[in-house]
Structures are given as C-alpha cells and as structure tokens.
Amino acid sequence: NIHQFIEKYTLLTKDEIASSLNDQKIKFKTLTPIADRHRYLNDLELDILTKYTNGLHSFISTEKAVKHINYLHGRGITNESIHYFKLGAGGYLKNYNQTFVGQYRNSYNDLDSIMQGLNLYNQRGTDYWWSPSVIIPYFYEDQVYYCNSRILPANVKSMKYLYMKGIKKDIFFNDTILDENDDIFCVEGEFNAISLW
C-alpha cells in the first residue's frame, strides 16, 4: 500500500505519513485483503521469463517494430529510455513462443509446460501477447519478476493493458533505481515513470 511505499523510501513513520497525507487532503481507505490466488515465481521461471522478455526487447530495434517505437516516442519516451527499461515488442513475430522454445528447448526440461505455467500462452495456444503491444518488464537485480503490456492504440478492442495472470507483483516498477537521497515521484503508470527518467 502507499504507506508502506512511502515508509520504505523515507524516514517518516506511519503516523507522520498519515498526518502529512491528511494535511494535503489526500485520503486513502484501507481495504480488507481478499484471498490471494497469485504465486511467486521460482528461480527457473525467473530465468525463463527474463530470457523471454529480453528476446522481445531485441525486436524493438528492428524495422518491423516501427509502430511500437512511434507509439513510445509519441508518449515522450526516448530510445535511451526504451533500452534502459528493456521495453519489448509484443506481436512482432507470429508465434514468438515457437521461436523461443526452439531456441531454448535443449536448455530447459519441459519448457512448454513451464511457459504454460507462466501463462505465456493464450486460450488458443498461441502467444499471450499476440496483439501488437509494448512489453513492460519489472526488473529486480537483473531478473524479470513480472511484466505487462500496453496494446498499441490501433489494436485496442476492449483492454489497453494485458497483465500476467496468476503471478504476484510485489515490486514497484522502477524500484531498483530509487535512491534514498533522491526525490520520489508517485505517478499513475509505468510510462509516466519512464518519461521522468
């Protein structure tokens, strides 16, 4: 919650945080947590997800990803930021999963099953991020713990964002570059954070 986030990066106590937020007329309700149906990734899954998203990142520099780049530039995101945050190009290849499995089949036992456990396949058995989209990985110590995607505007039918299903997202996007001596800006989404970088 917001109190834990602020407490983690400041020297304020919970009471001081609540008082400060109330002084600014910012109100937060504490909700009763619902039963958690999400799980943490194991080391093998972290390794596979990291390689998977790194592969999607490698496509963003190609000619076929011009829509992805144009979208990001239109949001004020520079090429330097794209590469620093390792944003990827989803929907770039038809069935990227087959390419990925072919490349790493000998490195991992039962890679298809692991990828299914990560929900990287959709209901049709093809890529979860099949629609042209920007993949946004959440890194911690050079490993991807979570990612989602922003479907490019021309392809939006009902949802703008497509999140990983069943995986815990216990880290903040951009968490690793925060420094205790820097100012902290809480923004609405990942692209807002990237634009400030």
Salt bridges, closest charged atoms under 4 A:
ASP36 OD1 - HIS38 ND1 3.36
ASP36 OD2 - LYS168 NZ 2.02
GLU45 OE1 - ARG39 NH1 2.98
ASP47 OD2 - LYS51 NZ 3.27
ASP175 OD1 - LYS8 NZ 3.37
